[in-house]
Amino acid sequence: MKRLRDRSAISPFYKYVLFFANFVFLPEDDSKPGSEGEEEAVIDSPHCVLAGIALTTVGTYILVLKDKKITYFVEFLFDPSCLMCLAGAVTVFAAFFGCGGALRENTLFLRIYYWVLSILLLLQKMNLYPEDVLNDAVRRYRSDVDMRNVIDNMQEFLGCCGVSNDNEGYKNWNDNEYFNCTSAKEGETVGAQCSVPHSCCKKEAGENINYQCGYGVLLKEDPSEVSDRIYTQGCLFAIKQLITDNALLICMAKTLYDQIQMQYSKW
């Protein structure tokens, strides 16, 4: 019979699940109906090395292409492309320490990972979101091609529409002069009026994009009337859900850290 000290206290389950949860992106594009017809985003594996690199790359590309010069810290905070770079960098940073700490059983990396996710969770609970910055991006959707691509990718990636931290994010598109619907009536809309971008639309895997699926949705006040065609929740609401999902990874990181410490005590 093996002696107790020869048995590893480190669970392979926690070790490899934590590693793959940070390295591999496995989103579910489903949505579950809430008690009042609301949608709840279901997205697994919130941290991903590749997604973080993609965010940083796109944000940097926009800054270089536009030859933007950020001279003040306030400009950095209120520029959507800068925030994309920051979000991507934080994602890569956290995922790197999560992957490395789990795979190499490095307690320092796991402690850093644990505290980074804990801080993100705390910020989420404090509702510290740059909603004004993202609203500005919505207003510039048609006038800035690069910003349009960023918003489209974000909405498709997160399964959201608009930027608000609630289930009526699609109504944010009233702030864009091309989609504004404040004075329109049903059957009297012109062009893209009262519509939302095609990136808000729900589609099955392999299905062609229906560029008209979002037409007229801003005429509907109740999200449940359009939830079968588009995502109604704002992207900040979806991001909040992603950060909340990190709570499980925080617990796993702490458990794995304790197990490694227990193993060290046997040596």
Residue frames relative to the residue before (quaternion, step in Angstrom):
aa qw qx qy qz dx dy dz
M 1.0000 0.0000 0.0000 0.0000 0.00 0.00 0.00
K 0.4781 -0.6829 0.4642 0.2993 3.58 -0.84 0.89
R 0.4600 -0.6544 0.5202 0.2993 3.49 -1.07 0.73
L 0.6460 -0.5636 0.3556 0.3723 3.55 -1.13 0.71
R 0.6752 0.5181 -0.3092 0.4244 3.57 0.97 -0.85
D 0.6402 0.5312 -0.3247 0.4501 3.59 1.24 -0.41
R 0.6122 0.5475 -0.3499 0.4506 3.56 1.24 -0.28
S 0.4314 -0.7069 0.4960 0.2609 3.55 -0.87 0.95
A 0.3441 -0.7399 0.5449 0.1929 3.55 -0.96 0.91
I 0.5946 0.5858 -0.3482 0.4267 3.57 1.30 -0.15
S 0.3294 -0.7628 0.5288 0.1733 3.56 -0.66 1.14
P 0.4243 -0.7003 0.5100 0.2635 3.64 -0.72 1.00
F 0.5775 0.5984 -0.3741 0.4104 3.59 1.13 -0.64
Y 0.7011 0.4486 -0.2716 0.4832 3.60 0.75 -1.05
K 0.6373 0.5659 -0.3226 0.4117 3.55 0.98 -0.90
Y 0.7840 0.3588 -0.1936 0.4681 3.58 0.67 -1.08
V 0.5918 0.5413 -0.3769 0.4633 3.60 1.11 -0.52
L 0.6543 0.5052 -0.3112 0.4689 3.58 0.96 -0.86
F 0.6374 0.5286 -0.3268 0.4555 3.58 1.02 -0.79
F 0.7344 0.4278 -0.2501 0.4638 3.59 0.71 -1.05
A 0.5985 0.5656 -0.3648 0.4346 3.61 1.12 -0.57
N 0.7127 0.4283 -0.2507 0.4957 3.57 1.17 -0.54
F 0.7308 0.4353 -0.2405 0.4675 3.58 1.10 -0.55
V 0.7683 0.3242 -0.1659 0.5264 3.57 0.99 -0.83
F 0.2690 -0.7554 0.5766 0.1570 3.57 -0.94 0.89
L 0.0288 0.8071 -0.5856 0.0695 3.56 -0.65 1.16
P 0.0144 0.8393 -0.5431 0.0205 3.63 0.34 1.15
E 0.2280 -0.7132 0.6383 0.1785 3.52 -1.26 0.53
D 0.2972 -0.7944 0.5087 0.1480 3.53 -0.66 1.11
D 0.4506 0.6818 -0.4630 0.3431 3.56 1.26 0.25
S 0.1294 -0.7404 0.6434 0.1453 3.49 -1.39 0.12
K 0.3006 -0.7656 0.5465 0.1572 3.50 -1.02 0.85
P 0.4359 -0.6976 0.4903 0.2881 3.58 -0.82 0.85
G 0.3701 -0.7213 0.5414 0.2228 3.54 -1.04 0.84
S 0.7577 -0.3987 0.2702 0.4404 3.51 -1.33 -0.12
E 0.7782 0.2661 -0.1550 0.5473 3.57 1.16 -0.53
G 0.7027 -0.4714 0.2688 0.4602 3.56 1.02 0.78
E 0.4696 0.6731 -0.4522 0.3492 3.58 1.26 0.16
E 0.3952 -0.6970 0.5450 0.2469 3.52 -1.29 0.36
E 0.1428 -0.7612 0.6264 0.0888 3.51 -1.15 0.70
A 0.3915 -0.7307 0.5061 0.2379 3.58 -0.68 1.08
V 0.1106 -0.7697 0.6266 0.0520 3.53 -1.02 0.86
I 0.1862 0.7839 -0.5627 0.1850 3.55 -0.18 1.26
D 0.2309 -0.7898 0.5579 0.1082 3.55 -0.67 1.12
S 0.8276 0.2555 -0.1839 0.4647 3.53 -1.42 0.17
P 0.0483 -0.8740 0.4828 0.0259 3.57 0.66 1.13
H 0.7459 0.3354 -0.2252 0.5295 3.59 1.09 -0.52
C 0.0596 0.7992 -0.5912 0.0908 3.54 -0.89 0.89
V 0.4905 -0.6760 0.4687 0.2878 3.56 -0.79 1.04
L 0.6974 0.4889 -0.2808 0.4424 3.57 0.82 -1.00
A 0.6448 0.5122 -0.3254 0.4647 3.59 1.00 -0.79
G 0.6448 0.5221 -0.3162 0.4601 3.58 1.01 -0.80
I 0.6468 0.5063 -0.3131 0.4766 3.57 0.98 -0.85
A 0.6400 0.5310 -0.3225 0.4521 3.59 1.01 -0.83
L 0.6458 0.5207 -0.3162 0.4602 3.60 0.94 -0.88
T 0.6762 0.4956 -0.2879 0.4629 3.56 0.88 -0.99
T 0.6585 0.5240 -0.3057 0.4454 3.57 0.96 -0.88
V 0.6745 0.4887 -0.2966 0.4672 3.59 0.88 -0.95
G 0.6556 0.5149 -0.3102 0.4570 3.58 0.93 -0.89
T 0.6642 0.4942 -0.2952 0.4770 3.58 0.96 -0.88
Y 0.6213 0.5542 -0.3317 0.4437 3.58 1.03 -0.84
I 0.6568 0.5052 -0.3102 0.4660 3.58 0.96 -0.88
L 0.6552 0.5202 -0.3135 0.4493 3.58 0.94 -0.90
V 0.6886 0.4727 -0.2791 0.4738 3.59 0.94 -0.90
L 0.6674 0.5174 -0.3048 0.4405 3.58 0.91 -0.95
K 0.7226 0.4159 -0.2339 0.5001 3.56 0.98 -0.87
D 0.3176 -0.7675 0.4905 0.2637 3.57 1.33 -0.19
K 0.1957 0.8130 -0.5208 0.1721 3.54 0.99 0.91
K 0.1584 -0.7645 0.6183 0.0905 3.55 -1.08 0.78
I 0.1525 -0.7885 0.5935 0.0524 3.56 -0.53 1.22
T 0.0829 -0.8432 0.5311 0.0071 3.57 -0.31 1.25
Y 0.7705 0.2596 -0.1552 0.5611 3.58 1.17 -0.45
F 0.5980 -0.5845 0.4160 0.3573 3.53 -1.16 0.67
V 0.6062 0.5622 -0.3508 0.4398 3.58 1.08 -0.73
E 0.6309 0.5295 -0.3314 0.4602 3.58 1.03 -0.77
F 0.6179 0.5431 -0.3360 0.4587 3.56 1.07 -0.73
L 0.6874 0.4980 -0.2795 0.4487 3.57 0.91 -0.97
F 0.7796 0.3464 -0.1724 0.4925 3.57 1.04 -0.72
D 0.5632 0.5492 -0.4147 0.4574 3.56 1.14 0.56
P 0.4473 -0.7297 0.4427 0.2674 3.63 -0.51 1.12
S 0.6590 0.5086 -0.3260 0.4480 3.61 0.96 -0.78
C 0.6253 0.5167 -0.3348 0.4795 3.60 1.09 -0.66
L 0.6485 0.5076 -0.3189 0.4692 3.57 0.99 -0.79
M 0.6034 0.5434 -0.3567 0.4619 3.59 1.11 -0.62
C 0.6412 0.5152 -0.3169 0.4722 3.58 0.97 -0.87
L 0.6625 0.5109 -0.3026 0.4566 3.57 0.94 -0.91
A 0.6627 0.5032 -0.3044 0.4637 3.58 0.91 -0.93
G 0.6586 0.5077 -0.3067 0.4631 3.58 0.98 -0.84
A 0.6561 0.5169 -0.3112 0.4533 3.57 0.98 -0.86
V 0.6518 0.5045 -0.3132 0.4718 3.58 0.97 -0.86
T 0.6372 0.5355 -0.3216 0.4515 3.58 1.01 -0.83
V 0.6719 0.4819 -0.2939 0.4795 3.58 0.89 -0.95
F 0.6333 0.5472 -0.3226 0.4421 3.58 0.98 -0.90
A 0.7034 0.4595 -0.2707 0.4699 3.57 0.80 -1.04
A 0.6758 0.5010 -0.3009 0.4492 3.58 0.90 -0.92
F 0.6098 0.5586 -0.3486 0.4411 3.59 1.06 -0.73
F 0.7095 0.4406 -0.2637 0.4826 3.57 0.84 -0.96
G 0.6162 0.5378 -0.3483 0.4581 3.59 1.12 -0.61
C 0.6738 0.4846 -0.2858 0.4791 3.57 0.93 -0.94
G 0.7062 0.4790 -0.2685 0.4470 3.56 0.80 -1.07
G 0.6649 0.5160 -0.3058 0.4452 3.54 0.96 -0.86
A 0.6813 0.4826 -0.2872 0.4695 3.56 1.00 -0.84
L 0.7177 0.4671 -0.2660 0.4427 3.57 0.81 -1.01
R 0.7707 0.3461 -0.1789 0.5042 3.57 0.94 -0.91
E 0.3681 -0.7478 0.4731 0.2855 3.58 1.34 -0.01
N 0.3095 0.7592 -0.4933 0.2907 3.53 1.01 0.98
T 0.3568 -0.7760 0.4804 0.1994 3.58 -0.43 1.20
L 0.6146 0.5477 -0.3568 0.4416 3.61 1.05 -0.69
F 0.6551 0.5056 -0.3077 0.4697 3.59 0.92 -0.90
L 0.6660 0.5060 -0.3056 0.4549 3.58 0.95 -0.87
R 0.6329 0.5178 -0.3359 0.4673 3.58 1.04 -0.71
I 0.6403 0.5107 -0.3244 0.4733 3.60 0.96 -0.82
Y 0.6506 0.5202 -0.3018 0.4636 3.58 0.93 -0.94
Y 0.6428 0.5368 -0.3077 0.4516 3.56 0.96 -0.94
W 0.7196 0.4472 -0.2620 0.4621 3.59 0.84 -0.95
V 0.6049 0.5460 -0.3638 0.4513 3.61 1.05 -0.65
L 0.6947 0.4579 -0.2776 0.4803 3.58 0.86 -0.95
S 0.6175 0.5441 -0.3445 0.4517 3.59 1.06 -0.69
I 0.6510 0.5047 -0.3101 0.4747 3.58 1.00 -0.83
L 0.6414 0.5159 -0.3214 0.4682 3.59 0.99 -0.83
L 0.6501 0.5091 -0.3117 0.4702 3.57 1.00 -0.82
L 0.6359 0.5229 -0.3225 0.4670 3.58 1.04 -0.78
L 0.6484 0.5116 -0.3141 0.4682 3.59 0.95 -0.86
Q 0.6270 0.5350 -0.3265 0.4626 3.55 1.07 -0.77
K 0.6680 0.4974 -0.2986 0.4661 3.58 0.96 -0.85
M 0.6805 0.4715 -0.2789 0.4866 3.58 1.16 -0.60
N 0.3703 -0.7637 0.4543 0.2706 3.59 1.35 -0.04
L 0.3240 0.7354 -0.5240 0.2823 3.57 0.94 0.93
Y 0.2199 0.7781 -0.5492 0.2113 3.56 0.02 1.32
P 0.4341 -0.7064 0.4953 0.2592 3.61 -1.02 0.75
E 0.0032 0.8563 -0.5165 0.0029 3.60 0.72 1.04
D 0.6292 0.5450 -0.3438 0.4347 3.59 1.01 -0.76
V 0.6279 0.5403 -0.3322 0.4510 3.57 1.05 -0.80
L 0.6994 0.4644 -0.2710 0.4709 3.56 0.87 -0.94
N 0.5900 0.5529 -0.3690 0.4584 3.60 1.11 -0.56
D 0.6208 0.5320 -0.3330 0.4698 3.56 1.09 -0.73
A 0.6294 0.5296 -0.3277 0.4646 3.58 1.06 -0.74
V 0.6183 0.5362 -0.3331 0.4683 3.59 1.07 -0.74
R 0.6663 0.5051 -0.3033 0.4572 3.58 0.94 -0.86
R 0.7211 0.4251 -0.2358 0.4937 3.60 1.12 -0.66
Y 0.3112 0.8126 -0.4622 0.1711 3.59 1.28 0.07
R 0.7636 0.3663 -0.2021 0.4919 3.60 0.81 -0.94
S 0.6917 0.5030 -0.2836 0.4338 3.60 1.09 -0.61
D 0.7547 0.2815 -0.1613 0.5702 3.60 1.22 -0.41
V 0.3648 -0.7720 0.4786 0.2048 3.59 -0.31 1.27
D 0.6666 0.5070 -0.3095 0.4503 3.59 0.91 -0.88
M 0.6477 0.5046 -0.3170 0.4748 3.56 1.01 -0.81
R 0.6103 0.5490 -0.3464 0.4541 3.58 1.07 -0.71
N 0.6605 0.4999 -0.3065 0.4688 3.59 0.95 -0.84
V 0.6280 0.5377 -0.3299 0.4557 3.57 1.04 -0.79
I 0.6862 0.4801 -0.2851 0.4662 3.58 0.85 -0.99
D 0.6417 0.5234 -0.3291 0.4539 3.59 0.93 -0.85
N 0.6713 0.4910 -0.2981 0.4685 3.58 0.90 -0.90
M 0.6494 0.5204 -0.3178 0.4543 3.58 0.98 -0.83
Q 0.6799 0.4912 -0.2943 0.4582 3.59 0.90 -0.91
E 0.6663 0.4822 -0.3039 0.4808 3.58 0.99 -0.77
F 0.6572 0.5317 -0.3000 0.4420 3.57 0.99 -0.88
L 0.7739 0.3514 -0.1751 0.4969 3.58 0.89 -0.97
G 0.3704 -0.7215 0.5039 0.2970 3.60 1.17 -0.37
C 0.5207 0.6180 -0.4056 0.4271 3.56 0.84 1.03
C 0.1904 -0.7615 0.6080 0.1191 3.55 -1.34 0.08
G 0.7779 0.1697 -0.1571 0.5843 3.58 -0.54 1.12
V 0.5144 -0.6960 0.4342 0.2497 3.57 -1.26 -0.01
S 0.5118 0.6971 -0.4151 0.2824 3.61 1.13 -0.33
N 0.4837 -0.6612 0.5016 0.2780 3.53 -1.31 0.40
D 0.6187 0.4960 -0.3707 0.4835 3.57 0.82 1.01
N 0.6565 -0.5326 0.3720 0.3833 3.56 -1.30 -0.10
E 0.6698 0.4645 -0.3029 0.4938 3.60 1.26 0.19
G 0.1687 0.8397 -0.4986 0.1336 3.55 1.09 0.74
Y 0.5822 0.6087 -0.3803 0.3820 3.59 1.08 -0.64
K 0.6022 0.5793 -0.3527 0.4211 3.59 1.19 -0.50
N 0.4929 0.6594 -0.4276 0.3735 3.61 1.25 -0.24
W 0.6066 0.5874 -0.3589 0.3976 3.57 1.14 -0.53
N 0.4658 0.6366 -0.4521 0.4164 3.56 1.29 0.09
D 0.6170 0.5667 -0.3402 0.4272 3.59 1.22 -0.48
N 0.6344 0.4997 -0.3339 0.4861 3.57 1.25 -0.23
E 0.5011 -0.7044 0.4111 0.2893 3.58 -0.70 1.07
Y 0.6591 0.5168 -0.3170 0.4450 3.61 1.10 -0.56
F 0.7506 0.3694 -0.1981 0.5108 3.58 1.14 -0.63
N 0.4103 0.7602 -0.4408 0.2438 3.58 1.28 -0.32
C 0.1117 -0.8274 0.5503 -0.0045 3.54 -0.94 0.99
T 0.3316 0.8006 -0.4629 0.1862 3.59 1.23 0.23
S 0.7989 0.2754 -0.1461 0.5144 3.61 1.01 -0.68
A 0.5285 0.6532 -0.3999 0.3663 3.59 1.24 0.17
K 0.2345 -0.7390 0.6122 0.1554 3.53 -1.29 0.42
E 0.6225 -0.5604 0.3886 0.3841 3.55 -1.15 0.61
G 0.7887 0.2661 -0.2297 0.5044 3.56 -0.87 1.02
E 0.7268 0.3941 -0.2360 0.5107 3.58 1.28 -0.13
T 0.4091 0.7237 -0.4675 0.3005 3.59 1.19 0.39
V 0.2370 -0.7651 0.5874 0.1155 3.54 -1.21 0.65
G 0.8482 0.0532 -0.0566 0.5239 3.58 -0.87 0.96
A 0.8144 -0.2211 0.1955 0.4997 3.56 -0.88 -1.03
Q 0.3550 0.7584 -0.4836 0.2547 3.59 1.25 0.08
C 0.8375 0.1469 -0.1573 0.5022 3.56 -1.02 0.96
S 0.5904 0.5631 -0.3701 0.4442 3.59 1.23 0.36
V 0.2936 -0.7020 0.6046 0.2357 3.55 -1.36 -0.07
P 0.6457 -0.5327 0.3624 0.4098 3.64 -1.13 0.42
H 0.6243 -0.5688 0.3879 0.3691 3.56 -1.17 0.56
S 0.5877 0.5938 -0.3706 0.4058 3.61 1.19 -0.46
C 0.5803 0.5616 -0.3749 0.4553 3.59 1.29 -0.13
C 0.5853 0.6411 -0.3536 0.3483 3.57 1.21 -0.48
K 0.4088 -0.6732 0.5590 0.2593 3.53 -1.19 0.64
K 0.0964 0.7910 -0.6011 0.0606 3.55 -1.00 0.77
E 0.4884 -0.6519 0.5019 0.2910 3.51 -1.19 0.65
A 0.6468 -0.5172 0.3890 0.4035 3.55 -1.25 0.44
G 0.8114 0.2287 -0.1940 0.5017 3.58 -0.84 1.01
E 0.5498 0.6192 -0.3935 0.3992 3.58 1.25 -0.18
N 0.4965 -0.6536 0.4839 0.3036 3.58 -1.04 0.76
I 0.5492 -0.6210 0.4508 0.3310 3.54 -1.16 0.65
N 0.2141 -0.7475 0.6169 0.1219 3.55 -0.95 0.95
Y 0.2643 -0.8205 0.4890 0.1334 3.57 -0.13 1.29
Q 0.7060 0.4482 -0.2669 0.4790 3.60 1.22 -0.25
C 0.4258 0.7370 -0.4567 0.2588 3.60 1.21 0.01
G 0.7113 0.4517 -0.2653 0.4687 3.59 1.15 -0.49
Y 0.4069 0.7340 -0.4633 0.2846 3.58 1.26 0.12
G 0.8610 0.1676 -0.1333 0.4613 3.56 -0.98 0.95
V 0.4565 0.7183 -0.4502 0.2700 3.64 1.18 -0.02
L 0.6192 0.5598 -0.3552 0.4208 3.61 1.12 -0.52
L 0.5446 0.5913 -0.4036 0.4369 3.57 1.28 -0.08
K 0.6610 0.4926 -0.2898 0.4862 3.57 1.26 -0.38
E 0.3210 -0.7717 0.5235 0.1658 3.58 -0.70 1.08
D 0.7150 0.4232 -0.2440 0.5001 3.57 1.05 -0.76
P 0.4567 -0.7093 0.4625 0.2729 3.63 -0.64 1.08
S 0.6172 0.5751 -0.3556 0.4024 3.59 1.05 -0.68
E 0.6033 0.5781 -0.3536 0.4205 3.61 1.20 -0.44
V 0.7848 0.2840 -0.1491 0.5304 3.60 1.16 -0.51
S 0.4459 0.7363 -0.4292 0.2735 3.60 1.27 -0.08
D 0.6121 0.5395 -0.3660 0.4476 3.60 1.20 -0.27
R 0.7112 0.4363 -0.2442 0.4942 3.59 1.26 -0.36
I 0.8166 0.0952 -0.0133 0.5692 3.58 0.94 -0.88
Y 0.5245 -0.5464 0.5220 0.3923 3.53 -1.36 0.12
T 0.2492 -0.8023 0.5266 0.1300 3.57 -0.81 0.92
Q 0.6153 0.5722 -0.3579 0.4073 3.60 1.10 -0.54
G 0.5051 -0.6445 0.4868 0.3041 3.55 -1.16 0.67
C 0.6126 -0.5850 0.3878 0.3636 3.55 -1.18 0.53
L 0.6046 0.5349 -0.3693 0.4604 3.62 1.09 -0.51
F 0.6040 0.5368 -0.3488 0.4747 3.57 1.12 -0.62
A 0.6595 0.5001 -0.3008 0.4739 3.58 1.00 -0.84
I 0.6411 0.5120 -0.3204 0.4735 3.59 1.03 -0.80
K 0.6163 0.5438 -0.3367 0.4594 3.56 1.03 -0.79
Q 0.6462 0.5137 -0.3149 0.4684 3.56 1.01 -0.81
L 0.6281 0.5399 -0.3299 0.4530 3.58 1.03 -0.79
I 0.6780 0.4836 -0.2935 0.4693 3.57 0.91 -0.93
T 0.6180 0.5363 -0.3432 0.4611 3.58 1.03 -0.74
D 0.6271 0.5434 -0.3295 0.4505 3.57 1.05 -0.76
N 0.5699 0.6091 -0.3769 0.4027 3.58 1.20 -0.46
A 0.4949 0.6717 -0.4326 0.3416 3.58 1.19 -0.41
L 0.6371 0.5238 -0.3288 0.4600 3.59 1.03 -0.76
L 0.6648 0.4943 -0.3072 0.4683 3.59 0.96 -0.84
I 0.5955 0.5572 -0.3604 0.4529 3.59 1.10 -0.66
C 0.6633 0.4991 -0.2958 0.4727 3.57 0.93 -0.93
M 0.6592 0.5065 -0.3124 0.4597 3.58 0.97 -0.84
A 0.6438 0.5210 -0.3217 0.4588 3.59 0.99 -0.82
K 0.6618 0.4966 -0.3055 0.4712 3.58 0.98 -0.86
T 0.6438 0.5204 -0.3220 0.4593 3.60 0.98 -0.81
L 0.6691 0.4908 -0.2989 0.4713 3.57 0.92 -0.92
Y 0.6166 0.5443 -0.3372 0.4580 3.59 1.04 -0.76
D 0.6675 0.4953 -0.2966 0.4703 3.59 0.91 -0.91
Q 0.6488 0.5191 -0.3205 0.4548 3.58 1.01 -0.79
I 0.6430 0.5098 -0.3242 0.4707 3.59 1.01 -0.78
Q 0.6343 0.5195 -0.3266 0.4703 3.58 1.01 -0.81
M 0.6367 0.5245 -0.3219 0.4647 3.58 1.02 -0.78
Q 0.6489 0.5124 -0.3108 0.4688 3.56 1.04 -0.83
Y 0.6297 0.5393 -0.3312 0.4504 3.58 1.01 -0.81
S 0.6505 0.5448 -0.3187 0.4224 3.57 1.01 -0.83
K 0.6319 0.5408 -0.3320 0.4449 3.61 1.22 -0.39
W 0.6346 0.5673 -0.3309 0.4074 3.56 1.20 -0.52
